[in-house]
Amino acid sequence: MARDGYGASVSTNEGLLAELRAAVGGDAVLTDPDVTDSYRRDMMPLAPHGAPLAVVLPSDAGQVQEVVRACAAARTPIVPRGAGSGLSGAANAIDGCVMLVTSRMNEIVEIDQDNRLAVVQPGVVNLDLRGAVEKHGLFYPPDPSSYDWCTIGGNLSTNAGGLCCVKYGVTTDSVLGLDVVLADGELLRTGRRTVKGVAGYDLTKLFIGSEGTLGVITQATLALRPLPQAPGTLVAAFSTIAAAGAAVSRIVREGVVPSLMEIMDAVSIAAVEAHLKTELGAGKGCAALLLCQSDSGGELARQELRAIEQVCTDAGADLVHSTFDPAEGAMLLAARRAVLTALEVYGAWMTDDVCVPRTRIAELITACERISAAVDLRVAVVGHAGDGNMHPTIVYDPTSADEFARANVAFNDILAAGLALGGTVTGEHGIGKIKRDWLEREVGPIAMRTHRAIKKALDPANLFNPGSMFAL
Ligand SMILES: Cc1cc2nc3c(=O)[nH]c(=O)nc-3n(C[C@H](O)[C@H](O)[C@H](O)COP(=O)(O)OP(=O)(O)OC[C@H]3O[C@@H](n4cnc5c(N)ncnc54)[C@H](O)[C@@H]3O)c2cc1C
């Protein structure tokens, strides 16, 4: 027996591997280090990661139950994993663990058009679900930028957000119920298929955002909406961050609810212009771009965009342009979506995820400019202005230990700046293995005690993702 870094005991016992093969089939238990290495970490370079004993690929809930029972008996920790697109290290391996990967649980079990719901396995890719329900005139709103490869299970477990949260909320706002395999191998059903329902504690919401620390989600019942209208798009350019921030505050105060409201700072704009070889205004003293959409359709959408246009003009925008041409709208949105790719030209990136009150976005961007100067690294700020969730992204040379260390300093300084502005250290990416100290700092000792009590009640042997989110 070996011990992992978090106090859970780890068995490297051949007996466990034999049990796992019996449970899921020999081809669904991977142990070749050349293969299992690719499951060691997610997309956050700062987060620690270990080497798994095995990667298992169950096909259904029954197999997950058997895997959980076998690992519990062997006292071997389990790290649930979807696509590994996470940005907090939450799906990173710990030494000697079993990585339970949901890629074979990718069935859309049911689309109920009359009750506007879908039942899905956790390994379904977000975009595949969106495409499938669209054929029935329905809409699954949560749209993380990684939607073409992240899974519904990962989205549920991080309570993922995206570009449309300003109008449609985050993942939890589209969930009716879950099936979860608990630490003793029992299958828990939470929630309901009805629009309303308040029986008992809201166990569904407890598991959403729990980052694989409380159980393995094996099925989800998701609420759908009617398909919205093709969006109209507005872009506004500002010569100061303060003016862009003022426009955001006023749009919120006016009560206009766009279906998307994104902000890009000058560093992001310049990177995208160079990458897409296009003009977005950065060359003409543009400090920030605001990108808004309305999917209300027809005259209502025109009214909403006119109201936003007026607010932007009053706030001092140098240029405001609206379009209902879908191709032009898609092109403008593509510029926003291209920021991270555009930054790769300058080096590796690590992205922060602070969410601040919408009235304080400008202050956060200004703080990022200060931090960027202090560490002498490029920091591009792009974010969901509609909900205050900003992604300051630090660019560094991955071959330079010094730059990596300075990027780490900037990452933490940005979290501190977000908290100081009355915000949170994570709007959507989660705590994972990089922000454990920050969770404690944000929520305080009483909330931490409550977290630990819940974890101990549901997972007394610390089987699931030990050491992620917080240490016991
Ligand atoms: C380019 C890029 C853009 C991104 N944009 C966004 C964005 O706009 N909004 C956003 O919110 N995130 C974004 N992300 C982060 C990431 O895509 C999300 O966190 C996503 O929800 C992770 O899904 P996944 O399938 O990759 O999960 P993983 O990274 O594999 O896992 C994430 C967490 O979920 C747990 N988990 C996975 N499946 C299960 C299960 N079945 N049961 C229990 N626990 C489980 C894991 O243990 C881990 O804690 C982005 C990432 C990248 C690389």
Ligand as a Chemical Component Dictionary entry (heavy atoms), coordinates in Angstrom:
data_LIG
# 
_chem_comp.id                   LIG 
_chem_comp.type                 NON-POLYMER 
_chem_comp.pdbx_formal_charge   0 
_chem_comp.three_letter_code    LIG 
# 
loop_
_chem_comp_atom.comp_id 
_chem_comp_atom.atom_id 
_chem_comp_atom.alt_atom_id 
_chem_comp_atom.type_symbol 
_chem_comp_atom.charge 
_chem_comp_atom.model_Cartn_x 
_chem_comp_atom.model_Cartn_y 
_chem_comp_atom.model_Cartn_z 
_chem_comp_atom.pdbx_ordinal 
LIG C1  C1  C 0 -10.667 27.295 -24.253 1  
LIG C2  C2  C 0 -11.524 27.051 -23.045 2  
LIG C3  C3  C 0 -12.647 27.832 -22.847 3  
LIG C4  C4  C 0 -13.458 27.623 -21.713 4  
LIG N1  N1  N 0 -14.588 28.402 -21.557 5  
LIG C5  C5  C 0 -15.374 28.207 -20.478 6  
LIG C6  C6  C 0 -16.549 28.995 -20.288 7  
LIG O1  O1  O 0 -16.895 29.879 -21.090 8  
LIG N2  N2  N 0 -17.291 28.769 -19.185 9  
LIG C7  C7  C 0 -16.955 27.801 -18.273 10 
LIG O2  O2  O 0 -17.680 27.628 -17.285 11 
LIG N3  N3  N 0 -15.861 27.036 -18.440 12 
LIG C8  C8  C 0 -15.070 27.208 -19.506 13 
LIG N4  N4  N 0 -13.951 26.430 -19.672 14 
LIG C9  C9  C 0 -13.601 25.437 -18.639 15 
LIG C10 C10 C 0 -14.163 24.008 -18.884 16 
LIG O3  O3  O 0 -14.404 23.780 -20.251 17 
LIG C11 C11 C 0 -15.425 23.780 -18.051 18 
LIG O4  O4  O 0 -15.081 23.804 -16.672 19 
LIG C12 C12 C 0 -16.163 22.469 -18.350 20 
LIG O5  O5  O 0 -17.367 22.464 -17.614 21 
LIG C13 C13 C 0 -15.356 21.223 -18.008 22 
LIG O6  O6  O 0 -15.958 20.107 -18.643 23 
LIG P1  P1  P 0 -15.121 18.773 -18.891 24 
LIG O7  O7  O 0 -16.023 17.769 -19.491 25 
LIG O8  O8  O 0 -13.890 19.071 -19.640 26 
LIG O9  O9  O 0 -14.782 18.364 -17.382 27 
LIG P2  P2  P 0 -13.389 17.980 -16.730 28 
LIG O10 O10 O 0 -12.409 19.086 -16.900 29 
LIG O11 O11 O 0 -12.999 16.629 -17.169 30 
LIG O12 O12 O 0 -13.819 17.915 -15.195 31 
LIG C14 C14 C 0 -14.239 19.064 -14.506 32 
LIG C15 C15 C 0 -14.734 18.680 -13.104 33 
LIG O13 O13 O 0 -15.910 17.898 -13.222 34 
LIG C16 C16 C 0 -15.749 16.659 -12.543 35 
LIG N5  N5  N 0 -16.549 15.688 -13.300 36 
LIG C17 C17 C 0 -16.551 15.468 -14.637 37 
LIG N6  N6  N 0 -17.489 14.561 -14.950 38 
LIG C18 C18 C 0 -18.081 14.188 -13.788 39 
LIG C19 C19 C 0 -19.128 13.283 -13.449 40 
LIG N7  N7  N 0 -19.765 12.574 -14.379 41 
LIG N8  N8  N 0 -19.479 13.151 -12.149 42 
LIG C20 C20 C 0 -18.854 13.873 -11.183 43 
LIG N9  N9  N 0 -17.869 14.741 -11.446 44 
LIG C21 C21 C 0 -17.490 14.902 -12.736 45 
LIG C22 C22 C 0 -14.263 16.416 -12.508 46 
LIG O14 O14 O 0 -13.893 15.587 -11.411 47 
LIG C23 C23 C 0 -13.754 17.827 -12.305 48 
LIG O15 O15 O 0 -13.864 18.168 -10.962 49 
LIG C24 C24 C 0 -13.121 26.621 -20.791 50 
LIG C25 C25 C 0 -12.003 25.813 -21.011 51 
LIG C26 C26 C 0 -11.202 26.024 -22.123 52 
LIG C27 C27 C 0 -10.014 25.137 -22.328 53 
# 
loop_
_chem_comp_bond.comp_id 
_chem_comp_bond.atom_id_1 
_chem_comp_bond.atom_id_2 
_chem_comp_bond.value_order 
_chem_comp_bond.pdbx_ordinal 
LIG C1  C2  SING 1  
LIG C2  C3  SING 2  
LIG C2  C26 DOUB 3  
LIG C3  C4  DOUB 4  
LIG C4  N1  SING 5  
LIG C4  C24 SING 6  
LIG N1  C5  DOUB 7  
LIG C5  C6  SING 8  
LIG C5  C8  SING 9  
LIG C6  O1  DOUB 10 
LIG C6  N2  SING 11 
LIG N2  C7  SING 12 
LIG C7  O2  DOUB 13 
LIG C7  N3  SING 14 
LIG N3  C8  DOUB 15 
LIG C8  N4  SING 16 
LIG N4  C9  SING 17 
LIG N4  C24 SING 18 
LIG C9  C10 SING 19 
LIG C10 O3  SING 20 
LIG C10 C11 SING 21 
LIG C11 O4  SING 22 
LIG C11 C12 SING 23 
LIG C12 O5  SING 24 
LIG C12 C13 SING 25 
LIG C13 O6  SING 26 
LIG O6  P1  SING 27 
LIG P1  O7  DOUB 28 
LIG P1  O8  SING 29 
LIG P1  O9  SING 30 
LIG O9  P2  SING 31 
LIG P2  O10 DOUB 32 
LIG P2  O11 SING 33 
LIG P2  O12 SING 34 
LIG O12 C14 SING 35 
LIG C14 C15 SING 36 
LIG C15 O13 SING 37 
LIG C15 C23 SING 38 
LIG O13 C16 SING 39 
LIG C16 N5  SING 40 
LIG C16 C22 SING 41 
LIG N5  C17 SING 42 
LIG N5  C21 SING 43 
LIG C17 N6  DOUB 44 
LIG N6  C18 SING 45 
LIG C18 C19 SING 46 
LIG C18 C21 DOUB 47 
LIG C19 N7  SING 48 
LIG C19 N8  DOUB 49 
LIG N8  C20 SING 50 
LIG C20 N9  DOUB 51 
LIG N9  C21 SING 52 
LIG C22 O14 SING 53 
LIG C22 C23 SING 54 
LIG C23 O15 SING 55 
LIG C24 C25 DOUB 56 
LIG C25 C26 SING 57 
LIG C26 C27 SING 58 
# 
